[in-house]
Amino acid sequence: MKVTIYTDGSARGNPDGPGGYGTIVVYVDPNGQEHIREYSGGFKKTTNNRMELMAAIIGLEALTKSCEVELYSDSQYLVKAFNEHWLEGWIIKGWKRGKNEPVKNVDLWQRLLQAMKPHKVTFNWVKGHDGHPQNERCDILATTAADGDNLAEDVVL
């Protein structure tokens, strides 16, 4: 089965206020019908990078069958990690940055790797806020998510 996941995170400009992530999972059933599932949540004092990672994780963890996944995000932090050499060293082998500075968000990177295991995942970067329809879908959901503090009922963080 082929699935498209659109992700986004929104810091909302206030480190003490609600931030949010959102992910849209689009899949086509055997009858050719397109279905959309939305997962979103707000939470406080979280960086935008962590929100982007959470959006991708939640989208992948929502899949119950092995799928071919196209994942779209405007986060270079998320997408380029899977297109450049440092993922293997920093996350899997535990390299340190600079003067032994630990890598940030290792817990989420490891969770993302685990969520990817049953799937063939391709990461696509779309430039944010340029009217790109794929990115607009991400932005709308993330903004809605950021304005609330509720988590999707069927998602455990």
C-alpha positions as CSV (number, residue, x, y, z in Angstrom):
1,M,0.0,0.0,0.0
2,K,1.2,3.5,-0.8
3,V,0.8,6.2,1.8
4,T,1.6,9.9,1.8
5,I,2.3,11.7,5.1
6,Y,2.4,15.5,5.4
7,T,4.0,16.8,8.6
8,D,4.6,20.1,10.2
9,G,5.4,21.7,13.6
10,S,4.6,25.2,14.8
11,A,6.4,27.0,17.6
12,R,3.8,29.8,17.5
13,G,6.5,32.3,18.6
14,N,6.0,31.8,22.3
15,P,8.3,29.4,24.2
16,D,5.9,29.3,27.2
17,G,2.7,28.9,25.2
18,P,1.2,26.0,23.3
19,G,3.3,24.7,20.4
20,G,1.9,22.0,18.2
21,Y,2.7,19.3,15.6
22,G,0.4,18.0,13.0
23,T,0.5,15.1,10.6
24,I,-1.9,14.1,7.8
25,V,-1.8,10.5,6.6
26,V,-3.3,10.0,3.1
27,Y,-3.8,6.5,1.8
28,V,-5.7,4.8,-1.0
29,D,-7.7,1.7,-0.3
30,P,-7.9,-1.3,-2.6
31,N,-11.0,0.2,-4.2
32,G,-9.1,3.3,-5.2
33,Q,-10.7,5.5,-2.5
34,E,-8.5,8.1,-0.9
35,H,-8.7,8.4,2.9
36,I,-7.2,11.1,5.1
37,R,-6.4,10.7,8.8
38,E,-5.3,13.7,10.9
39,Y,-3.2,13.5,14.0
40,S,-2.4,16.6,16.0
41,G,-1.4,17.8,19.4
42,G,-0.4,20.9,21.3
43,F,2.3,20.8,24.1
44,K,4.3,23.5,25.8
45,K,8.0,24.4,25.9
46,T,9.1,22.3,22.9
47,T,11.3,23.3,20.1
48,N,10.1,23.4,16.5
49,N,12.6,20.7,15.6
50,R,11.2,18.3,18.2
51,M,7.7,19.1,16.9
52,E,8.7,18.2,13.3
53,L,10.1,14.9,14.5
54,M,7.0,14.2,16.5
55,A,4.8,14.9,13.5
56,A,6.8,12.3,11.4
57,I,6.8,9.7,14.2
58,I,3.1,10.0,14.9
59,G,2.3,9.6,11.2
60,L,4.5,6.5,10.9
61,E,3.3,4.9,14.1
62,A,-0.3,5.3,13.0
63,L,0.3,2.8,10.1
64,T,-0.8,-0.7,11.0
65,K,0.5,-2.4,7.8
66,S,3.8,-2.2,6.0
67,C,3.6,0.6,3.5
68,E,5.6,2.5,0.9
69,V,5.6,6.0,2.4
70,E,6.3,9.4,0.9
71,L,6.8,11.8,3.7
72,Y,6.7,15.6,3.1
73,S,8.0,18.2,5.5
74,D,9.3,21.8,5.3
75,S,11.8,20.9,8.0
76,Q,15.4,20.6,6.7
77,Y,16.3,19.3,10.1
78,L,14.1,16.3,9.7
79,V,14.5,15.6,5.9
80,K,18.2,16.2,5.5
81,A,19.0,13.9,8.4
82,F,17.9,11.0,6.3
83,N,19.7,12.2,3.2
84,E,23.1,13.0,4.7
85,H,25.8,10.8,6.2
86,W,25.6,12.1,9.8
87,L,22.5,10.1,10.8
88,E,24.5,6.8,10.9
89,G,27.2,8.3,13.1
90,W,25.3,10.7,15.3
91,I,22.2,8.7,16.0
92,I,23.2,5.0,15.6
93,K,26.9,5.1,16.6
94,G,26.5,7.9,19.1
95,W,29.2,10.3,17.9
96,K,29.5,13.6,19.8
97,R,29.4,17.1,18.3
98,G,32.1,19.6,18.8
99,K,33.6,19.4,22.3
100,N,31.7,16.3,23.3
101,E,28.4,18.1,22.9
102,P,25.6,15.5,22.9
103,V,23.4,15.2,19.9
104,K,20.0,16.8,20.5
105,N,16.7,14.8,20.2
106,V,18.4,11.4,20.1
107,D,15.3,9.9,21.9
108,L,13.1,11.1,19.1
109,W,15.6,10.2,16.3
110,Q,15.7,6.6,17.7
111,R,11.9,6.4,18.0
112,L,11.7,7.6,14.3
113,L,14.1,4.9,13.2
114,Q,12.0,2.3,15.0
115,A,8.8,3.7,13.5
116,M,10.4,3.5,10.0
117,K,11.5,-0.1,10.2
118,P,8.4,-1.9,8.7
119,H,8.1,0.7,5.9
120,K,10.0,1.9,2.8
121,V,10.1,5.7,3.6
122,T,11.2,8.5,1.2
123,F,11.6,11.9,2.7
124,N,10.8,15.0,0.6
125,W,11.6,18.6,1.6
126,V,9.1,21.2,0.5
127,K,9.9,24.9,1.0
128,G,7.7,26.4,3.6
129,H,5.3,29.3,3.1
130,D,5.7,29.5,-0.6
131,G,2.2,28.4,-1.6
132,H,3.3,24.8,-2.5
133,P,0.0,22.8,-2.1
134,Q,1.7,20.0,-0.3
135,N,3.3,22.3,2.2
136,E,0.0,24.3,2.6
137,R,-1.7,21.1,3.8
138,C,1.0,20.7,6.5
139,D,0.8,24.3,7.6
140,I,-3.0,24.3,8.0
141,L,-2.9,21.3,10.2
142,A,0.0,22.3,12.3
143,T,-1.5,25.8,13.0
144,T,-4.8,24.1,14.1
145,A,-2.8,21.7,16.3
146,A,-0.8,24.5,17.9
147,D,-3.9,26.4,18.9
148,G,-5.1,23.5,21.1
149,D,-3.6,21.3,23.8
150,N,-5.3,18.0,22.8
151,L,-3.7,14.9,21.6
152,A,-5.3,12.5,19.1
153,E,-7.1,9.9,21.2
154,D,-5.5,6.9,19.5
155,V,-1.9,8.1,19.7
156,V,0.2,7.4,22.8
157,L,3.2,9.7,23.3
